[in-house]
């Protein structure tokens, strides 16, 4: 059964919410592979998360610089 267009438009996730879920998923993977405790409430707050974000942004800048 096809979903009407007006319902599809209302079920689209906002970019801000999508980003939170993507960040949670990435952080879960990082915690799982590095045997760190995972608590969704700590997202954006914990010291470990902030360090991990800093490392990721540094790696992204280096990769971008290497391409140019």
LOMARRO-907601 format. One record per residue (C-alpha): residue number from 1; residue in one letter; x, y, z. Coordinates in nm, 3 decimals. Example, Ala and Ser with C-alpha at 12.3 -4.5 7.8 and 13.67 -1.06 7.14 Angstrom:
BEGIN
+-----+-----+---------+---------+---------+
!   n ! res !       X !       Y !       Z !
+-----+-----+---------+---------+---------+
!   1 !   A !   1.230 !  -0.450 !   0.780 !
!   2 !   S !   1.367 !  -0.106 !   0.714 !
+-----+-----+---------+---------+---------+
//
This chain:
BEGIN
+-----+-----+---------+---------+---------+
!   n ! res !       X !       Y !       Z !
+-----+-----+---------+---------+---------+
!   1 !   X !   0.000 !   0.000 !   0.000 !
!   2 !   X !   0.140 !   0.336 !  -0.102 !
!   3 !   X !   0.181 !   0.609 !   0.157 !
!   4 !   X !   0.016 !   0.941 !   0.059 !
!   5 !   X !   0.252 !   1.232 !  -0.013 !
!   6 !   X !   0.126 !   1.446 !   0.276 !
!   7 !   X !   0.217 !   1.171 !   0.522 !
!   8 !   X !   0.561 !   1.117 !   0.369 !
!   9 !   X !   0.638 !   1.488 !   0.407 !
!  10 !   X !   0.551 !   1.486 !   0.776 !
!  11 !   X !   0.757 !   1.175 !   0.848 !
!  12 !   X !   1.083 !   1.323 !   0.721 !
!  13 !   X !   1.337 !   1.354 !   1.000 !
!  14 !   X !   1.480 !   1.701 !   1.058 !
!  15 !   X !   1.853 !   1.738 !   0.987 !
!  16 !   X !   1.924 !   1.826 !   1.351 !
!  17 !   X !   1.765 !   1.505 !   1.472 !
!  18 !   X !   1.939 !   1.303 !   1.203 !
!  19 !   X !   2.274 !   1.444 !   1.315 !
!  20 !   X !   2.209 !   1.341 !   1.675 !
!  21 !   X !   2.126 !   0.985 !   1.572 !
!  22 !   X !   2.430 !   0.969 !   1.341 !
!  23 !   X !   2.654 !   1.097 !   1.620 !
!  24 !   X !   2.509 !   0.843 !   1.863 !
!  25 !   X !   2.569 !   0.562 !   1.618 !
!  26 !   X !   2.929 !   0.671 !   1.551 !
!  27 !   X !   2.998 !   0.709 !   1.924 !
!  28 !   X !   2.849 !   0.364 !   1.994 !
!  29 !   X !   3.077 !   0.209 !   1.732 !
!  30 !   X !   3.379 !   0.386 !   1.878 !
!  31 !   X !   3.292 !   0.271 !   2.232 !
!  32 !   X !   3.227 !  -0.084 !   2.116 !
!  33 !   X !   3.554 !  -0.119 !   1.926 !
!  34 !   X !   3.760 !   0.043 !   2.203 !
!  35 !   X !   3.582 !  -0.133 !   2.492 !
!  36 !   X !   3.462 !   0.193 !   2.644 !
!  37 !   X !   3.138 !   0.226 !   2.841 !
!  38 !   X !   2.857 !   0.366 !   2.630 !
!  39 !   X !   2.594 !   0.590 !   2.781 !
!  40 !   X !   2.376 !   0.786 !   2.536 !
!  41 !   X !   2.329 !   1.060 !   2.798 !
!  42 !   X !   2.702 !   1.137 !   2.779 !
!  43 !   X !   2.690 !   1.231 !   2.413 !
!  44 !   X !   2.832 !   1.584 !   2.368 !
!  45 !   X !   2.914 !   1.603 !   2.742 !
!  46 !   X !   3.174 !   1.345 !   2.835 !
!  47 !   X !   3.545 !   1.416 !   2.827 !
!  48 !   X !   3.604 !   1.103 !   2.617 !
!  49 !   X !   3.351 !   1.212 !   2.355 !
!  50 !   X !   3.506 !   1.559 !   2.328 !
!  51 !   X !   3.855 !   1.409 !   2.287 !
!  52 !   X !   3.726 !   1.168 !   2.023 !
!  53 !   X !   3.560 !   1.453 !   1.832 !
!  54 !   X !   3.883 !   1.655 !   1.847 !
!  55 !   X !   4.078 !   1.358 !   1.705 !
!  56 !   X !   3.820 !   1.305 !   1.428 !
!  57 !   X !   3.822 !   1.670 !   1.324 !
!  58 !   X !   4.203 !   1.675 !   1.326 !
!  59 !   X !   4.212 !   1.362 !   1.107 !
!  60 !   X !   3.954 !   1.512 !   0.869 !
!  61 !   X !   4.156 !   1.833 !   0.836 !
!  62 !   X !   4.473 !   1.635 !   0.767 !
!  63 !   X !   4.297 !   1.422 !   0.505 !
!  64 !   X !   4.156 !   1.735 !   0.341 !
!  65 !   X !   4.497 !   1.901 !   0.341 !
!  66 !   X !   4.659 !   1.589 !   0.188 !
!  67 !   X !   4.410 !   1.592 !  -0.100 !
!  68 !   X !   4.503 !   1.946 !  -0.204 !
+-----+-----+---------+---------+---------+
//
